[in-house]
Amino acid sequence: MESKQLAKRQVKLRTFAAGYCTHPEWVTIRGGSLRSCRIPALFACIEHPSAGILLWDTGYSERFFAETDQLPNRLYRMLTPVHYSDADSAAKQLRAAGIEPEQVKAVIISHFHADHIAGLRDFPHAAYIYLPEAYEQVKHLKGLAALRRAFLPRLLPDDFAERSRIIDRARQVKLPQGYPFPYAMDVLGDGSLLAVDLPGHADGQIGLLLSTHSHNYLLCADAAWSSRAYRENRPPHPLTGLITPSFKQYANSFNKLVALHRQHPELRIVPSHCPEVWENWIQGGAEW
């Protein structure tokens, strides 16, 4: 697979971390220790040859703290303490890398948890691309019901609906042998970005398959919380089911990652909260 491009058109990929939270390791991976571990909020910048600059999620932002300053939303920060500085924002990190927020054409939203959408308002010209069920399942939630889904409605821009671009399930692409997905969805219609279903952690969660000049990638969002998890087949503790819409679907999505890694170990699977990716692969937004 390394010598064979997965997607029809290559893109450039850079990854960043917009803040991090902390959890005991045993929550994130079966058999983990009692020690606290840092869980980065990764986002990716995708440079497409004709569609321009696209983002995969946004990580945290200052707005997250404003929206969790009072109860009940304050519980979010109490359960997952967040570490963030103003320089960590997606917009400021991209600007430091030579990309102005106004240049971002779209944000592909893996799912609607706050640590993935907190920076949406910082990109005034971006369209929002996502599966319809991802938003439909949370858009009417308020108070504790929204909090249980880690959704903070006011993080969404006022014109969110007008700027939304729904992924078309009918635009299907057949994947290579050994891929545990029945099909992928062609996000842009040119075969460059292929979305796959990874529900369970959140309704309508997607992963994104893409190819650069050197590697094939699956950005798998929160279908696994670390690379160790899918390599060693160690899912998170069942306690995480308290905030998971469907632990059965989560297990199915996780098992697909395990199977995919075994069938295609050369494919780089990138969880959105992986400390290993943060520590070893992210170097100031260097291109992968």
MONORKA-V554851 format. One record per pair of residues at least 6 apart in sequence whose ideal C-beta (glycine too) atoms are under 8 Angstrom apart, sorted by the first residue. I is the first residue (numbers start at 1). J is the second residue. D is the distance in Angstrom with one decimal. If there is no record, write none. Layout:
BEGIN
I & J & D
I & J & D
END
This chain:
BEGIN
1 & 176 & 7.3
1 & 216 & 5.7
1 & 264 & 5.3
1 & 266 & 4.9
1 & 267 & 6.0
2 & 214 & 8.0
2 & 215 & 6.6
2 & 216 & 7.3
2 & 266 & 4.6
5 & 211 & 4.7
5 & 216 & 7.2
6 & 176 & 7.1
6 & 194 & 7.7
6 & 209 & 6.0
6 & 210 & 7.6
6 & 211 & 4.9
6 & 216 & 4.1
6 & 267 & 7.8
7 & 191 & 5.7
7 & 192 & 5.1
7 & 193 & 7.0
7 & 194 & 6.2
7 & 209 & 6.5
7 & 210 & 5.4
7 & 211 & 4.2
7 & 216 & 7.6
8 & 190 & 6.5
8 & 191 & 3.0
8 & 192 & 6.3
9 & 48 & 7.7
9 & 49 & 6.5
9 & 190 & 5.6
9 & 191 & 6.1
9 & 192 & 3.9
9 & 211 & 7.9
10 & 49 & 7.7
10 & 192 & 7.5
10 & 211 & 5.2
10 & 212 & 5.9
10 & 213 & 5.7
11 & 46 & 5.2
11 & 47 & 6.1
11 & 48 & 5.2
11 & 49 & 7.2
11 & 192 & 5.8
11 & 193 & 7.3
11 & 210 & 5.6
11 & 211 & 7.2
11 & 212 & 6.3
12 & 46 & 7.1
12 & 47 & 3.9
12 & 212 & 6.3
12 & 213 & 8.0
12 & 287 & 5.6
13 & 44 & 6.1
13 & 45 & 7.4
13 & 46 & 5.9
13 & 47 & 7.8
13 & 210 & 6.8
13 & 212 & 5.2
13 & 217 & 6.5
13 & 287 & 6.8
13 & 288 & 4.7
14 & 44 & 6.8
14 & 45 & 4.6
14 & 47 & 7.8
14 & 97 & 7.1
14 & 285 & 4.6
14 & 286 & 6.7
14 & 287 & 5.4
14 & 288 & 6.9
15 & 42 & 5.9
15 & 43 & 7.4
15 & 44 & 5.0
15 & 45 & 7.6
15 & 270 & 7.2
15 & 277 & 6.9
15 & 281 & 6.6
15 & 282 & 5.3
15 & 285 & 7.3
15 & 288 & 6.8
16 & 42 & 7.0
16 & 43 & 5.7
16 & 44 & 7.5
16 & 45 & 7.0
16 & 59 & 7.4
16 & 90 & 6.8
16 & 93 & 4.9
16 & 94 & 7.7
16 & 282 & 6.5
16 & 285 & 5.3
17 & 40 & 4.0
17 & 41 & 6.2
17 & 42 & 5.3
17 & 43 & 7.7
17 & 59 & 6.6
17 & 88 & 7.4
17 & 278 & 5.3
17 & 282 & 6.1
18 & 41 & 5.2
18 & 42 & 7.9
18 & 43 & 5.8
18 & 58 & 6.5
18 & 59 & 2.5
18 & 60 & 5.1
18 & 61 & 6.9
18 & 84 & 7.4
18 & 88 & 5.2
18 & 89 & 6.0
18 & 90 & 5.0
18 & 93 & 7.0
18 & 118 & 7.8
18 & 119 & 6.4
19 & 40 & 7.6
19 & 41 & 5.2
19 & 59 & 5.9
19 & 60 & 3.8
19 & 82 & 6.1
19 & 83 & 6.2
19 & 84 & 3.5
19 & 85 & 7.8
19 & 88 & 4.8
19 & 115 & 8.0
20 & 38 & 4.9
20 & 39 & 5.8
20 & 40 & 4.5
20 & 41 & 6.2
20 & 82 & 7.4
20 & 83 & 5.4
20 & 84 & 7.7
20 & 278 & 7.6
21 & 38 & 7.8
21 & 39 & 5.2
21 & 41 & 7.3
21 & 80 & 4.3
21 & 81 & 6.1
21 & 82 & 4.8
21 & 83 & 7.1
21 & 115 & 7.1
22 & 36 & 4.9
22 & 37 & 6.8
22 & 38 & 5.9
22 & 39 & 6.7
22 & 80 & 7.3
22 & 81 & 5.2
22 & 83 & 7.2
23 & 36 & 6.9
23 & 37 & 6.3
23 & 39 & 5.7
23 & 80 & 6.6
24 & 32 & 7.4
24 & 33 & 7.9
24 & 34 & 5.9
24 & 35 & 7.1
24 & 36 & 5.9
24 & 37 & 7.5
25 & 32 & 3.5
25 & 33 & 4.8
25 & 34 & 7.3
25 & 35 & 5.7
25 & 36 & 7.4
25 & 37 & 4.6
26 & 32 & 4.0
26 & 33 & 6.4
26 & 34 & 6.3
26 & 237 & 5.9
27 & 236 & 6.4
27 & 237 & 5.3
27 & 239 & 6.4
27 & 240 & 6.5
28 & 37 & 6.7
28 & 39 & 6.8
28 & 225 & 4.5
28 & 226 & 6.4
28 & 229 & 7.5
28 & 236 & 5.5
28 & 237 & 7.8
28 & 273 & 7.8
29 & 225 & 6.9
29 & 226 & 6.1
29 & 228 & 6.3
29 & 229 & 5.1
29 & 234 & 4.9
29 & 235 & 7.7
29 & 236 & 6.3
30 & 234 & 4.4
30 & 235 & 5.7
30 & 236 & 6.9
30 & 237 & 6.4
31 & 234 & 6.2
32 & 234 & 7.9
32 & 237 & 7.8
37 & 275 & 6.3
38 & 83 & 7.6
38 & 275 & 6.0
38 & 278 & 7.7
39 & 80 & 8.0
39 & 225 & 7.0
39 & 273 & 4.5
39 & 275 & 6.9
40 & 273 & 6.1
40 & 274 & 7.4
40 & 275 & 6.6
40 & 277 & 7.7
40 & 278 & 4.2
41 & 59 & 3.8
41 & 60 & 5.1
41 & 115 & 4.7
41 & 116 & 7.5
41 & 272 & 7.2
41 & 273 & 7.0
42 & 57 & 7.6
42 & 59 & 6.8
42 & 270 & 7.5
42 & 271 & 8.0
42 & 272 & 4.9
42 & 273 & 6.8
42 & 274 & 7.2
42 & 277 & 6.5
42 & 278 & 6.8
42 & 282 & 7.6
43 & 55 & 6.1
43 & 56 & 6.1
43 & 57 & 4.6
43 & 58 & 5.3
43 & 59 & 4.6
43 & 90 & 5.4
43 & 116 & 7.9
43 & 119 & 7.6
43 & 272 & 7.9
44 & 55 & 6.8
44 & 56 & 3.9
44 & 57 & 7.4
44 & 219 & 6.1
44 & 270 & 7.8
45 & 53 & 6.6
45 & 54 & 7.6
45 & 55 & 6.0
45 & 56 & 7.9
45 & 94 & 6.3
45 & 97 & 7.5
45 & 99 & 6.9
45 & 285 & 7.0
46 & 53 & 7.5
46 & 54 & 4.4
46 & 55 & 7.1
46 & 56 & 6.4
46 & 108 & 7.9
46 & 193 & 7.3
46 & 210 & 6.9
47 & 53 & 6.0
47 & 54 & 7.8
48 & 54 & 5.9
48 & 188 & 7.2
48 & 192 & 6.2
48 & 193 & 7.7
50 & 190 & 7.7
51 & 105 & 6.1
51 & 106 & 7.4
51 & 188 & 5.8
51 & 192 & 7.9
52 & 103 & 7.0
52 & 105 & 4.4
53 & 99 & 5.9
53 & 103 & 5.1
53 & 104 & 5.1
53 & 105 & 5.9
54 & 104 & 7.2
54 & 105 & 6.0
54 & 106 & 4.9
54 & 107 & 7.3
54 & 108 & 6.3
54 & 193 & 7.8
55 & 90 & 6.9
55 & 104 & 5.8
55 & 106 & 7.4
55 & 107 & 4.5
55 & 108 & 6.9
55 & 123 & 7.2
55 & 126 & 7.3
56 & 107 & 7.8
56 & 108 & 5.2
56 & 110 & 6.8
56 & 208 & 6.1
56 & 219 & 5.4
57 & 107 & 7.2
57 & 108 & 7.5
57 & 109 & 6.6
57 & 110 & 5.5
57 & 116 & 4.3
57 & 117 & 7.2
57 & 221 & 7.6
57 & 272 & 6.6
58 & 90 & 4.6
58 & 107 & 6.4
58 & 116 & 6.8
58 & 117 & 6.3
58 & 118 & 6.2
58 & 119 & 3.1
58 & 120 & 6.0
58 & 122 & 7.3
58 & 123 & 7.8
59 & 88 & 7.5
59 & 89 & 7.9
59 & 90 & 5.6
59 & 115 & 6.6
59 & 116 & 7.3
59 & 118 & 6.8
59 & 119 & 6.2
60 & 82 & 6.2
60 & 84 & 5.0
60 & 88 & 7.0
60 & 89 & 7.9
60 & 114 & 7.9
60 & 115 & 5.8
60 & 118 & 5.0
60 & 119 & 7.4
61 & 89 & 5.3
61 & 90 & 7.2
61 & 118 & 4.2
61 & 119 & 4.2
61 & 121 & 7.7
61 & 122 & 6.6
62 & 84 & 7.8
62 & 86 & 6.6
62 & 89 & 7.0
63 & 118 & 5.7
63 & 119 & 7.8
63 & 121 & 6.6
63 & 154 & 7.8
63 & 155 & 5.8
64 & 82 & 6.9
64 & 84 & 7.5
64 & 114 & 5.8
64 & 115 & 7.4
64 & 118 & 4.2
64 & 152 & 7.2
64 & 155 & 7.1
65 & 77 & 7.6
65 & 82 & 7.6
65 & 84 & 7.4
67 & 73 & 5.9
67 & 114 & 7.4
67 & 152 & 4.5
67 & 154 & 5.6
67 & 155 & 6.2
68 & 74 & 5.6
68 & 76 & 4.9
68 & 77 & 4.7
68 & 114 & 7.9
68 & 152 & 7.2
72 & 143 & 6.1
72 & 144 & 5.3
72 & 147 & 5.6
73 & 147 & 6.0
73 & 152 & 6.4
75 & 147 & 6.4
76 & 114 & 6.9
76 & 147 & 6.3
76 & 150 & 6.9
76 & 152 & 7.6
82 & 115 & 7.9
86 & 92 & 7.0
87 & 93 & 7.6
89 & 119 & 6.1
89 & 122 & 6.6
90 & 119 & 4.4
90 & 122 & 6.5
91 & 101 & 4.6
91 & 119 & 6.5
91 & 122 & 3.9
91 & 123 & 7.0
93 & 285 & 6.5
94 & 100 & 7.6
94 & 101 & 6.8
94 & 104 & 7.4
94 & 285 & 7.8
95 & 101 & 7.0
96 & 285 & 7.8
97 & 284 & 7.7
97 & 285 & 4.6
101 & 122 & 5.5
101 & 123 & 5.1
101 & 124 & 6.9
102 & 123 & 7.9
102 & 124 & 6.3
102 & 125 & 5.5
103 & 125 & 8.0
104 & 123 & 4.4
104 & 125 & 6.9
104 & 126 & 4.7
105 & 125 & 7.1
105 & 126 & 6.3
105 & 127 & 6.8
106 & 126 & 5.4
106 & 127 & 4.3
106 & 128 & 7.1
106 & 129 & 5.4
106 & 165 & 7.0
107 & 120 & 6.2
107 & 123 & 6.2
107 & 126 & 5.0
107 & 127 & 7.6
107 & 128 & 5.6
107 & 129 & 7.1
108 & 129 & 4.6
108 & 130 & 7.2
108 & 187 & 6.8
108 & 193 & 7.3
108 & 195 & 7.9
108 & 208 & 6.4
109 & 116 & 6.7
109 & 117 & 6.2
109 & 120 & 8.0
109 & 128 & 6.0
109 & 129 & 6.7
109 & 130 & 4.1
109 & 134 & 6.9
110 & 116 & 5.9
110 & 130 & 8.0
110 & 205 & 5.9
110 & 206 & 5.7
110 & 207 & 7.3
110 & 208 & 7.5
110 & 219 & 7.4
110 & 221 & 3.7
110 & 222 & 7.5
110 & 272 & 6.8
111 & 130 & 8.0
111 & 134 & 5.5
111 & 201 & 7.0
111 & 202 & 3.7
111 & 203 & 7.6
111 & 204 & 6.5
111 & 205 & 4.1
111 & 206 & 7.5
111 & 221 & 6.2
111 & 222 & 7.1
112 & 130 & 7.8
112 & 134 & 5.8
112 & 135 & 6.2
112 & 138 & 5.2
112 & 149 & 7.6
112 & 151 & 5.3
112 & 202 & 6.7
113 & 149 & 7.6
113 & 150 & 4.1
113 & 151 & 6.8
113 & 202 & 6.0
113 & 222 & 7.4
114 & 150 & 5.6
114 & 151 & 6.7
114 & 152 & 4.6
114 & 155 & 6.0
115 & 150 & 7.4
116 & 221 & 7.5
116 & 272 & 7.0
117 & 155 & 5.4
117 & 156 & 7.0
118 & 152 & 7.7
118 & 155 & 5.4
120 & 126 & 7.7
120 & 128 & 7.0
120 & 155 & 6.5
120 & 156 & 6.4
120 & 157 & 5.9
120 & 160 & 7.6
121 & 155 & 7.4
121 & 157 & 5.1
126 & 163 & 7.1
127 & 163 & 5.2
127 & 164 & 7.2
127 & 165 & 4.7
128 & 160 & 6.4
128 & 163 & 5.4
128 & 164 & 4.9
128 & 165 & 6.7
129 & 164 & 7.9
129 & 165 & 4.9
129 & 166 & 7.8
129 & 167 & 6.3
129 & 187 & 6.3
130 & 164 & 7.3
130 & 166 & 7.1
130 & 167 & 6.6
130 & 204 & 7.1
130 & 206 & 7.5
131 & 166 & 7.4
131 & 167 & 5.2
131 & 169 & 7.9
131 & 195 & 7.4
131 & 197 & 7.9
131 & 204 & 4.1
131 & 206 & 5.7
132 & 166 & 5.0
132 & 167 & 7.7
132 & 204 & 7.2
133 & 203 & 5.6
133 & 204 & 3.9
134 & 202 & 6.9
134 & 203 & 6.0
134 & 204 & 2.9
134 & 205 & 6.7
134 & 206 & 7.5
135 & 164 & 7.6
135 & 204 & 7.3
136 & 203 & 7.9
136 & 204 & 7.7
137 & 149 & 7.6
137 & 203 & 3.9
137 & 204 & 6.6
137 & 245 & 7.3
138 & 146 & 6.8
138 & 149 & 5.4
138 & 151 & 4.4
138 & 203 & 7.4
139 & 153 & 7.7
141 & 149 & 6.1
141 & 151 & 6.0
141 & 153 & 7.5
142 & 153 & 7.1
146 & 152 & 7.0
146 & 153 & 6.2
148 & 243 & 6.3
149 & 202 & 7.2
149 & 243 & 7.5
149 & 245 & 7.3
150 & 202 & 7.8
150 & 243 & 6.5
157 & 163 & 7.1
167 & 185 & 5.4
167 & 187 & 6.0
167 & 195 & 5.7
167 & 206 & 7.4
168 & 185 & 6.8
168 & 186 & 8.0
169 & 185 & 5.8
171 & 185 & 5.9
171 & 186 & 4.4
171 & 189 & 6.4
172 & 183 & 4.3
172 & 184 & 7.1
172 & 185 & 6.5
172 & 186 & 7.3
173 & 183 & 6.4
173 & 184 & 4.6
173 & 185 & 7.3
173 & 186 & 5.1
173 & 191 & 6.5
173 & 194 & 5.6
174 & 183 & 6.4
175 & 181 & 5.9
175 & 183 & 6.9
175 & 184 & 5.5
175 & 194 & 7.5
175 & 196 & 8.0
175 & 209 & 7.7
176 & 264 & 7.9
178 & 260 & 7.6
178 & 263 & 3.7
178 & 264 & 5.9
179 & 260 & 6.4
179 & 263 & 7.4
179 & 264 & 7.5
180 & 255 & 7.9
180 & 256 & 4.2
180 & 259 & 4.8
180 & 260 & 5.7
180 & 263 & 7.7
181 & 196 & 4.6
181 & 197 & 7.0
181 & 256 & 6.8
184 & 194 & 3.7
184 & 195 & 6.3
184 & 196 & 5.2
184 & 209 & 6.1
185 & 194 & 6.8
185 & 195 & 4.4
185 & 196 & 7.4
185 & 206 & 7.9
186 & 193 & 7.7
186 & 194 & 6.3
187 & 193 & 4.2
187 & 194 & 6.9
187 & 195 & 5.3
187 & 208 & 7.5
192 & 210 & 6.7
192 & 211 & 7.9
193 & 208 & 6.0
193 & 209 & 7.5
193 & 210 & 5.5
194 & 208 & 7.1
194 & 209 & 4.1
194 & 210 & 7.2
195 & 206 & 4.5
195 & 207 & 7.1
195 & 208 & 5.8
195 & 209 & 7.7
196 & 206 & 6.5
196 & 207 & 4.9
196 & 208 & 7.8
196 & 209 & 6.4
196 & 218 & 7.6
197 & 205 & 7.8
197 & 206 & 6.5
197 & 253 & 7.7
198 & 205 & 5.0
198 & 206 & 6.1
198 & 207 & 4.7
198 & 220 & 6.2
198 & 221 & 6.2
198 & 223 & 4.1
198 & 253 & 4.4
198 & 256 & 7.4
198 & 257 & 8.0
199 & 205 & 5.4
199 & 245 & 7.8
199 & 246 & 6.8
199 & 249 & 4.7
199 & 250 & 7.8
199 & 253 & 6.3
200 & 223 & 7.3
200 & 244 & 6.3
200 & 245 & 7.2
200 & 246 & 5.2
200 & 247 & 6.9
200 & 248 & 7.3
200 & 249 & 3.5
200 & 250 & 2.9
200 & 251 & 7.0
200 & 252 & 6.7
200 & 253 & 4.8
200 & 254 & 7.5
201 & 221 & 7.4
201 & 222 & 4.4
201 & 223 & 6.4
201 & 244 & 5.9
201 & 250 & 5.5
201 & 253 & 7.4
202 & 222 & 7.1
202 & 245 & 6.7
203 & 245 & 5.3
205 & 221 & 5.5
205 & 222 & 6.8
205 & 223 & 6.9
205 & 253 & 7.6
206 & 221 & 6.9
207 & 218 & 5.4
207 & 219 & 6.0
207 & 220 & 4.4
207 & 221 & 5.9
207 & 223 & 6.3
208 & 217 & 7.9
208 & 218 & 7.1
208 & 219 & 4.4
209 & 216 & 7.2
209 & 217 & 7.1
209 & 218 & 5.3
210 & 216 & 7.5
210 & 217 & 5.4
210 & 219 & 7.5
211 & 217 & 7.4
212 & 287 & 7.6
212 & 288 & 5.9
214 & 288 & 7.5
215 & 266 & 7.9
215 & 268 & 5.3
215 & 288 & 6.7
216 & 266 & 7.4
216 & 267 & 5.2
216 & 268 & 7.0
217 & 267 & 7.2
217 & 268 & 4.8
217 & 269 & 7.7
217 & 270 & 6.1
217 & 288 & 7.4
218 & 257 & 8.0
218 & 260 & 7.1
218 & 267 & 6.1
218 & 268 & 7.3
218 & 269 & 4.8
218 & 270 & 6.9
219 & 270 & 5.0
219 & 272 & 7.3
220 & 257 & 6.0
220 & 269 & 5.4
220 & 270 & 6.5
220 & 271 & 5.5
220 & 272 & 7.6
221 & 271 & 7.4
221 & 272 & 5.1
222 & 271 & 7.0
222 & 272 & 5.7
222 & 273 & 6.6
223 & 250 & 7.6
223 & 253 & 4.5
223 & 254 & 6.0
223 & 256 & 7.7
223 & 257 & 5.7
223 & 271 & 7.3
224 & 230 & 4.7
224 & 235 & 7.7
224 & 254 & 5.9
224 & 257 & 5.4
224 & 269 & 7.6
224 & 271 & 4.8
224 & 274 & 7.9
225 & 236 & 6.0
225 & 271 & 5.9
225 & 273 & 5.0
225 & 274 & 7.2
226 & 271 & 5.9
226 & 273 & 7.1
226 & 274 & 4.8
226 & 275 & 6.5
226 & 276 & 6.5
227 & 269 & 6.9
227 & 271 & 6.4
227 & 274 & 5.1
227 & 276 & 4.9
227 & 277 & 6.7
228 & 234 & 6.8
228 & 276 & 6.9
229 & 235 & 6.4
229 & 236 & 7.3
229 & 254 & 7.5
229 & 271 & 7.4
230 & 254 & 7.1
230 & 257 & 4.3
230 & 258 & 5.2
230 & 261 & 5.3
230 & 269 & 6.2
230 & 271 & 7.8
231 & 261 & 6.3
233 & 258 & 5.0
235 & 250 & 7.7
235 & 251 & 6.7
235 & 254 & 5.0
238 & 247 & 7.1
240 & 247 & 7.8
240 & 250 & 8.0
241 & 247 & 4.1
241 & 250 & 7.8
244 & 250 & 5.3
257 & 269 & 6.1
260 & 267 & 6.7
260 & 269 & 7.0
261 & 267 & 7.3
261 & 269 & 6.1
268 & 288 & 7.8
270 & 277 & 5.8
271 & 277 & 7.1
281 & 288 & 7.0
END
